[in-house]
Amino acid sequence: MNAALDIDKPEKTKRSKRTTDMTTGSPAKLLFYFAMPLFIGNILQQFYNLADTSLAGHLLGDTALAQIGATAALYSLITNVAFGLNNGFALFVSRNFGADNKIEMKRSVCWAVLLSAISTILLTTSFLVFRRPLLTLLQVPADTMDGALSYLTVILAGIPLTMAYNLESSLLRSIGNSVTPLIFLVFSSMLNVILDYLFMAVFRWGLPGAAMATALSQSLSGLIPLIYFSRPNGSLFRLGKTSLDKRALVKACINGSSELMSNISMSLVGMLYNLQLLKYAGEDGIAAYGVLMYVNMVFLSIFIGYSTGVAPVVGFHFGAGNRLELHSLLKKSFAVILVSSAAMFGAAELLGRPLAQLFVGYDAGLMELTARGFLIYSFSFLFSGGAIFGSAFFTALNDGLTSAAIAFLRSLVFEITAVLVFPLIWGVDGIWGCIVGAELVAAAVTLVFLAAKRKRYQ
């Protein structure tokens, strides 16, 4: 027996007011109502990141912005590991939920909690101990090292509760509840922006103040759901005792490996970008990349939000054996992605310079570098949605190995190759453009996998 999130439901799964049964009713309508909170949450999270970066840049200057940018790759690595593992575990839960398999669902939830706790302890401890060597490995300039260390240390202190929030949100989404995680996120995001202004502008605590604002707000985002789950609540989960199963562990790990690979890959590539930009553009290159990534994630949140939203739906129907609905979801999803890709590319081309002006307009050289980088980078939006959705789709089908292969090829093969080779030919422009070539090839590979594995969803 082990303390974990128990499943509170009778013989036939009962539904709470915020839990949607994704196996009955109109698929398009159900998907809209389920995915909309996820989409709003992703957009909100990215706008919070933009507000955080904008405040730091305008209140503390480009040196502070470079220090935050220098830590971004390491911080995103640990949070992406958490998100990847937790989301992969939760999709395994959604399959059992769709099949109304209470026993397997309980076991998979138990292992998700246990493995998430273990990974939290290992990752947080490792990064705290080796934070200076890791920043040195990333060739962070000496004049930004102390500030980057100070910022990273405070941020890492809040990681355990941040990872708890990721797990709690993923589990709620896995049973059709996408509203409660949005409520938690709205609260923490609003608090973060308020604390940012209070600590940096009013108390004038500088970069440590920005880190404290982020750590406090994210810690509360994890603590509040823990309190929510510890007492009777509107979800199907509550803290309690449940059993462990090695078979469930293996399945959960395989399914989580794809999301883990995808998110680790993004973080490792981010580190390589920092090294290349430092070599070709200096400190301004790192600052420009930090702004570019925050703006980029606002656009990509459309793909990520949709893919995260549709994945549990795919898991429900896969668990229930609804092959016709799976095929229909796939066709409709690609139509959504194609339209979104064209719209995002057009918007990015129009808004690239105004956004650069908004965030780094105080430095003309940095603004030009950022604007040009974004105009080149925006071509990737034409192709990136395919691989993002494809990876999530295969994870939801319990085919973690195929999903991991897509993620591995997309980031650790195609993008790393491009970021090493393109700058030799086109300089800084090659760094901004490498993502375009990598996403194009990744989209083609995703289509090949979908064709080869079509018997799984048809």
C-alpha positions as CSV (number, residue, x, y, z in Angstrom):
1,M,0.0,0.0,0.0
2,N,1.2,3.5,-0.7
3,A,-0.1,7.0,0.0
4,A,-1.2,8.5,-3.3
5,L,-4.2,10.0,-5.2
6,D,-7.0,7.5,-4.9
7,I,-9.9,7.1,-7.3
8,D,-13.2,8.1,-5.7
9,K,-15.8,6.4,-7.8
10,P,-18.3,3.5,-7.6
11,E,-18.8,0.5,-10.0
12,K,-19.6,2.7,-12.9
13,T,-17.6,5.9,-13.1
14,K,-19.5,8.8,-11.7
15,R,-18.9,12.2,-13.3
16,S,-18.5,15.5,-11.4
17,K,-19.7,18.8,-12.7
18,R,-16.3,19.6,-14.1
19,T,-15.6,16.2,-15.5
20,T,-16.5,15.6,-19.1
21,D,-17.3,12.1,-20.5
22,M,-15.4,12.3,-23.8
23,T,-16.7,9.0,-25.2
24,T,-20.3,10.2,-25.7
25,G,-21.8,13.1,-27.6
26,S,-20.6,15.2,-30.5
27,P,-16.8,14.8,-30.7
28,A,-16.3,18.4,-32.1
29,K,-18.4,19.9,-29.4
30,L,-16.8,17.9,-26.6
31,L,-13.3,18.7,-27.9
32,F,-14.1,22.4,-28.0
33,Y,-15.4,22.6,-24.4
34,F,-12.6,20.4,-23.1
35,A,-9.7,22.0,-25.1
36,M,-10.8,25.6,-24.7
37,P,-9.6,25.9,-21.0
38,L,-6.3,24.3,-22.0
39,F,-5.9,26.8,-24.8
40,I,-6.7,29.7,-22.6
41,G,-4.3,28.4,-19.9
42,N,-1.4,28.0,-22.4
43,I,-2.0,31.5,-23.7
44,L,-2.3,32.9,-20.2
45,Q,0.9,31.2,-19.2
46,Q,2.8,32.7,-22.1
47,F,1.4,36.2,-21.6
48,Y,2.5,35.9,-18.0
49,N,6.0,35.0,-19.2
50,L,6.0,38.0,-21.6
51,A,4.9,40.3,-18.8
52,D,7.7,38.9,-16.6
53,T,10.3,39.4,-19.2
54,S,9.0,42.9,-20.2
55,L,9.0,44.1,-16.6
56,A,12.5,42.7,-16.0
57,G,13.9,44.3,-19.1
58,H,12.4,47.7,-18.5
59,L,12.9,47.9,-14.8
60,L,16.3,46.2,-14.5
61,G,17.9,46.6,-18.0
62,D,19.4,44.3,-20.6
63,T,22.0,42.9,-18.2
64,A,19.3,41.4,-16.0
65,L,17.5,40.2,-19.1
66,A,20.7,38.4,-20.2
67,Q,21.0,36.9,-16.7
68,I,17.5,35.5,-16.9
69,G,18.1,34.3,-20.4
70,A,21.2,32.5,-19.3
71,T,19.2,30.5,-16.7
72,A,16.2,29.9,-19.0
73,A,17.7,26.7,-20.6
74,L,18.4,25.0,-17.2
75,Y,15.1,26.1,-15.7
76,S,13.1,25.0,-18.7
77,L,14.9,21.6,-18.7
78,I,13.8,20.7,-15.2
79,T,10.2,22.0,-15.7
80,N,10.0,20.3,-19.1
81,V,11.1,17.0,-17.6
82,A,8.3,17.4,-15.0
83,F,5.7,18.3,-17.6
84,G,6.8,15.5,-20.0
85,L,6.7,12.7,-17.3
86,N,3.5,13.9,-15.7
87,N,1.7,14.3,-19.0
88,G,2.8,10.9,-20.2
89,F,1.7,9.3,-17.0
90,A,-1.7,11.1,-17.1
91,L,-2.4,9.9,-20.7
92,F,-2.1,6.4,-19.5
93,V,-4.7,7.2,-16.9
94,S,-7.0,8.7,-19.5
95,R,-6.9,5.4,-21.5
96,N,-8.0,3.4,-18.4
97,F,-10.6,6.1,-17.6
98,G,-12.1,5.7,-21.1
99,A,-12.2,2.0,-20.7
100,D,-13.9,2.5,-17.2
101,N,-11.1,0.3,-15.7
102,K,-11.1,1.4,-12.1
103,I,-8.4,-1.0,-10.9
104,E,-5.8,-0.1,-13.6
105,M,-6.6,3.6,-13.3
106,K,-5.9,3.5,-9.5
107,R,-2.6,1.7,-10.1
108,S,-1.5,4.1,-12.8
109,V,-2.3,7.1,-10.7
110,C,-0.4,5.7,-7.8
111,W,2.8,5.1,-9.9
112,A,2.4,8.6,-11.4
113,V,2.5,10.2,-8.0
114,L,5.4,8.0,-6.7
115,L,7.6,8.5,-9.8
116,S,6.9,12.2,-10.0
117,A,7.9,12.6,-6.3
118,I,11.2,10.6,-6.9
119,S,12.1,12.6,-10.0
120,T,11.3,15.8,-8.2
121,I,13.8,15.1,-5.4
122,L,16.5,13.9,-7.8
123,L,16.2,16.7,-10.3
124,T,16.0,19.5,-7.8
125,T,18.9,18.3,-5.7
126,S,21.1,17.7,-8.7
127,F,20.5,21.1,-10.2
128,L,21.0,22.9,-6.9
129,V,24.3,21.1,-6.4
130,F,25.7,21.5,-9.9
131,R,24.1,24.8,-10.9
132,R,27.5,26.7,-11.2
133,P,29.2,24.0,-13.3
134,L,26.2,23.8,-15.5
135,L,26.1,27.6,-16.1
136,T,29.9,27.4,-16.7
137,L,29.3,24.6,-19.2
138,L,26.9,27.0,-21.0
139,Q,29.6,29.6,-21.2
140,V,27.7,32.2,-19.2
141,P,29.8,35.4,-19.2
142,A,31.6,36.1,-16.0
143,D,29.9,39.5,-15.5
144,T,26.4,37.8,-15.6
145,M,27.4,34.6,-13.6
146,D,26.6,35.9,-10.1
147,G,23.2,37.3,-11.1
148,A,22.3,34.2,-13.0
149,L,23.3,32.0,-10.0
150,S,21.3,34.1,-7.6
151,Y,18.2,34.0,-9.9
152,L,18.5,30.2,-10.5
153,T,18.9,29.3,-6.8
154,V,15.7,31.0,-5.8
155,I,13.8,29.6,-8.7
156,L,14.9,26.0,-8.0
157,A,13.7,26.3,-4.4
158,G,10.1,26.4,-5.8
159,I,10.5,23.5,-8.2
160,P,9.0,20.7,-6.0
161,L,5.6,22.5,-5.7
162,T,5.7,23.5,-9.4
163,M,6.1,19.8,-10.3
164,A,3.3,18.9,-8.0
165,Y,1.0,21.4,-9.8
166,N,2.0,19.9,-13.2
167,L,1.1,16.4,-12.0
168,E,-2.2,17.5,-10.4
169,S,-3.2,19.4,-13.5
170,S,-2.3,16.4,-15.8
171,L,-4.3,14.0,-13.7
172,L,-7.4,16.2,-13.7
173,R,-7.2,16.6,-17.5
174,S,-6.8,12.9,-17.9
175,I,-10.4,12.4,-16.5
176,G,-11.9,15.2,-18.5
177,N,-11.5,18.1,-16.0
178,S,-9.7,21.0,-17.7
179,V,-11.4,23.8,-15.8
180,T,-10.0,23.3,-12.3
181,P,-6.3,23.5,-13.5
182,L,-7.2,26.7,-15.3
183,I,-8.6,28.2,-12.1
184,F,-5.3,27.4,-10.3
185,L,-3.2,28.8,-13.1
186,V,-5.2,32.1,-13.3
187,F,-4.6,32.7,-9.6
188,S,-0.9,32.0,-9.7
189,S,-0.3,34.0,-12.9
190,M,-2.0,37.1,-11.6
191,L,-0.2,36.8,-8.3
192,N,3.2,36.4,-10.2
193,V,2.7,39.6,-12.2
194,I,1.6,41.6,-9.1
195,L,4.6,40.3,-7.1
196,D,7.0,41.1,-10.0
197,Y,6.0,44.7,-9.9
198,L,5.9,44.9,-6.1
199,F,9.4,43.3,-5.6
200,M,11.2,45.0,-8.6
201,A,9.5,48.4,-8.9
202,V,8.4,49.1,-5.3
203,F,10.8,47.3,-3.1
204,R,13.6,47.5,-5.7
205,W,15.0,44.0,-4.9
206,G,16.3,43.6,-8.4
207,L,16.8,40.2,-10.0
208,P,16.4,38.3,-6.7
209,G,13.0,40.0,-6.4
210,A,12.0,38.7,-9.8
211,A,13.0,35.2,-8.9
212,M,11.2,35.4,-5.5
213,A,8.0,36.5,-7.3
214,T,8.2,33.5,-9.6
215,A,9.0,31.0,-6.9
216,L,6.3,32.2,-4.5
217,S,3.5,32.2,-7.1
218,Q,4.4,28.9,-8.6
219,S,4.8,27.3,-5.1
220,L,1.2,28.4,-4.3
221,S,0.0,27.0,-7.6
222,G,1.2,23.6,-6.4
223,L,0.2,24.0,-2.7
224,I,-3.4,25.0,-3.3
225,P,-4.2,21.8,-5.4
226,L,-2.6,19.7,-2.7
227,I,-5.0,21.2,-0.2
228,Y,-7.8,20.7,-2.7
229,F,-7.1,17.0,-3.1
230,S,-6.6,16.4,0.6
231,R,-10.3,17.0,1.3
232,P,-13.6,16.0,-0.5
233,N,-13.6,17.8,-3.9
234,G,-15.4,18.0,-7.2
235,S,-12.9,15.7,-9.0
236,L,-12.6,11.9,-9.0
237,F,-9.3,12.1,-7.1
238,R,-8.5,12.5,-3.4
239,L,-5.5,11.7,-1.3
240,G,-5.6,8.2,0.1
241,K,-4.2,4.7,0.1
242,T,-3.8,2.5,-3.0
243,S,-1.8,-0.4,-4.3
244,L,1.2,-0.5,-6.6
245,D,1.7,-2.7,-9.7
246,K,5.0,-3.2,-11.6
247,R,3.1,-3.7,-14.8
248,A,1.5,-0.4,-14.5
249,L,4.9,1.1,-13.7
250,V,6.4,-0.2,-17.0
251,K,3.4,1.0,-19.0
252,A,3.5,4.5,-17.4
253,C,7.3,4.8,-17.9
254,I,7.0,3.9,-21.6
255,N,4.2,6.3,-22.2
256,G,5.9,9.0,-20.2
257,S,9.2,8.5,-22.1
258,S,7.9,10.2,-25.3
259,E,6.8,13.4,-23.5
260,L,10.0,13.3,-21.5
261,M,12.2,13.0,-24.6
262,S,10.3,15.8,-26.3
263,N,10.7,18.2,-23.4
264,I,14.3,17.3,-22.6
265,S,15.2,17.7,-26.3
266,M,13.8,21.2,-26.3
267,S,15.8,22.2,-23.3
268,L,19.1,20.7,-24.6
269,V,18.6,22.5,-27.9
270,G,17.9,25.7,-26.0
271,M,21.3,25.3,-24.3
272,L,23.0,24.9,-27.6
273,Y,21.3,28.0,-29.0
274,N,22.7,30.0,-26.1
275,L,26.2,28.7,-26.8
276,Q,26.0,29.5,-30.5
277,L,24.4,32.9,-30.0
278,L,27.1,33.8,-27.4
279,K,29.7,32.9,-30.0
280,Y,28.2,34.8,-32.9
281,A,26.3,37.7,-31.3
282,G,27.6,37.9,-27.7
283,E,25.4,38.9,-24.7
284,D,22.9,40.6,-26.9
285,G,22.3,37.3,-28.8
286,I,21.3,35.6,-25.5
287,A,19.0,38.5,-24.5
288,A,17.4,38.4,-28.0
289,Y,16.9,34.7,-27.8
290,G,15.2,34.9,-24.4
291,V,12.7,37.4,-25.8
292,L,12.2,35.4,-29.0
293,M,11.5,32.2,-27.0
294,Y,8.9,33.9,-24.8
295,V,7.1,35.4,-27.9
296,N,7.6,32.1,-29.8
297,M,5.9,30.2,-27.0
298,V,2.8,32.4,-27.2
299,F,2.4,31.4,-30.8
300,L,3.3,27.7,-30.2
301,S,0.9,27.6,-27.3
302,I,-1.9,27.3,-29.9
303,F,-0.4,24.0,-31.1
304,I,0.6,22.8,-27.7
305,G,-2.8,23.8,-26.1
306,Y,-4.7,22.0,-28.9
307,S,-2.5,18.9,-28.8
308,T,-2.6,18.8,-25.0
309,G,-6.4,19.1,-25.2
310,V,-7.0,16.5,-27.9
311,A,-4.6,13.9,-26.4
312,P,-6.9,12.9,-23.5
313,V,-9.8,12.7,-25.9
314,V,-7.8,10.4,-28.1
315,G,-6.9,8.4,-25.0
316,F,-10.6,8.1,-24.0
317,H,-11.7,6.8,-27.4
318,F,-8.7,4.5,-27.7
319,G,-9.5,3.0,-24.4
320,A,-13.1,2.6,-25.4
321,G,-12.2,1.1,-28.8
322,N,-13.9,3.9,-30.9
323,R,-11.6,3.6,-34.0
324,L,-14.0,5.6,-36.2
325,E,-13.9,8.6,-33.8
326,L,-10.1,8.4,-33.7
327,H,-9.8,8.6,-37.4
328,S,-12.2,11.5,-37.5
329,L,-10.3,13.3,-34.8
330,L,-7.1,13.0,-36.7
331,K,-8.5,14.5,-39.9
332,K,-10.2,17.3,-38.1
333,S,-7.1,18.0,-36.1
334,F,-4.9,18.4,-39.1
335,A,-7.4,20.8,-40.7
336,V,-7.2,22.9,-37.5
337,I,-3.4,22.8,-37.6
338,L,-3.1,23.8,-41.2
339,V,-5.4,26.8,-40.8
340,S,-3.7,27.8,-37.6
341,S,-0.2,27.5,-39.1
342,A,-1.1,29.9,-41.9
343,A,-2.7,32.4,-39.6
344,M,0.2,32.3,-37.1
345,F,2.8,32.8,-39.8
346,G,1.0,35.9,-41.1
347,A,0.6,37.3,-37.6
348,A,4.2,36.7,-36.7
349,E,5.5,38.4,-39.9
350,L,3.3,41.5,-39.1
351,L,4.0,41.6,-35.3
352,G,7.7,40.8,-35.3
353,R,9.1,44.3,-35.2
354,P,6.4,45.8,-32.9
355,L,7.0,43.0,-30.4
356,A,10.7,43.6,-30.5
357,Q,10.1,47.3,-29.9
358,L,7.8,46.5,-26.9
359,F,10.3,44.3,-25.1
360,V,13.8,45.7,-26.0
361,G,13.0,49.1,-27.6
362,Y,15.3,50.7,-25.1
363,D,18.3,49.4,-27.0
364,A,18.3,50.0,-30.8
365,G,20.9,47.3,-31.6
366,L,19.2,44.7,-29.5
367,M,15.8,45.6,-31.0
368,E,17.1,45.1,-34.6
369,L,18.7,41.8,-33.7
370,T,15.5,40.6,-32.0
371,A,13.2,41.8,-34.8
372,R,15.2,40.2,-37.6
373,G,15.5,36.9,-35.6
374,F,11.8,36.7,-35.1
375,L,11.0,37.4,-38.8
376,I,13.2,34.5,-39.9
377,Y,12.1,32.2,-37.0
378,S,8.4,32.7,-37.8
379,F,8.6,30.6,-41.0
380,S,8.8,27.6,-38.6
381,F,5.2,28.1,-37.6
382,L,4.2,26.8,-41.1
383,F,5.5,23.3,-40.1
384,S,5.8,23.0,-36.3
385,G,2.2,22.1,-35.6
386,G,2.4,18.7,-37.4
387,A,5.2,17.3,-35.3
388,I,3.8,18.7,-32.0
389,F,0.4,17.1,-32.7
390,G,1.8,13.9,-34.0
391,S,3.9,13.3,-30.9
392,A,0.9,13.9,-28.6
393,F,-1.3,11.7,-30.8
394,F,0.9,8.7,-30.6
395,T,1.4,9.2,-26.8
396,A,-2.3,9.1,-26.4
397,L,-2.5,5.9,-28.4
398,N,-0.1,4.4,-25.8
399,D,2.6,4.2,-28.5
400,G,5.3,6.0,-26.5
401,L,8.2,4.7,-28.6
402,T,6.9,6.3,-31.8
403,S,6.1,9.5,-30.0
404,A,9.6,9.5,-28.5
405,A,11.1,8.8,-32.0
406,I,9.4,11.9,-33.4
407,A,10.6,14.0,-30.6
408,F,14.1,12.7,-30.8
409,L,14.4,13.2,-34.5
410,R,12.8,16.6,-34.4
411,S,15.1,18.1,-31.7
412,L,18.1,16.0,-31.0
413,V,18.8,15.1,-34.6
414,F,17.3,17.7,-37.1
415,E,17.5,20.8,-35.0
416,I,20.9,20.2,-33.4
417,T,22.4,19.4,-36.8
418,A,20.9,22.6,-38.2
419,V,22.0,24.8,-35.3
420,L,25.6,23.5,-35.7
421,V,25.8,23.7,-39.5
422,F,23.6,26.7,-40.6
423,P,25.6,29.4,-38.7
424,L,28.7,28.3,-40.6
425,I,27.0,29.3,-43.8
426,W,24.7,32.2,-42.8
427,G,26.0,33.4,-39.5
428,V,23.5,34.7,-36.9
429,D,20.7,34.4,-39.5
430,G,21.5,30.7,-39.7
431,I,20.8,30.3,-36.0
432,W,17.4,31.8,-36.4
433,G,16.7,29.8,-39.5
434,C,17.8,26.4,-38.3
435,I,14.4,25.8,-36.7
436,V,12.7,26.2,-40.0
437,G,14.6,23.4,-41.7
438,A,14.3,21.2,-38.7
439,E,10.5,21.6,-38.4
440,L,10.0,21.0,-42.1
441,V,11.8,17.7,-42.0
442,A,10.1,16.7,-38.7
443,A,6.6,17.3,-40.2
444,A,7.5,15.0,-43.1
445,V,8.7,12.3,-40.7
446,T,5.5,12.6,-38.7
447,L,3.4,12.0,-41.8
448,V,5.5,8.9,-42.6
449,F,4.8,7.5,-39.1
450,L,1.1,8.3,-39.3
451,A,0.9,6.4,-42.6
452,A,2.9,3.4,-41.3
453,K,0.9,3.2,-38.1
454,R,-2.5,3.8,-39.5
455,K,-3.9,0.4,-38.5
456,R,-3.6,1.5,-34.9
457,Y,-6.2,4.2,-35.2
458,Q,-8.3,3.1,-38.2
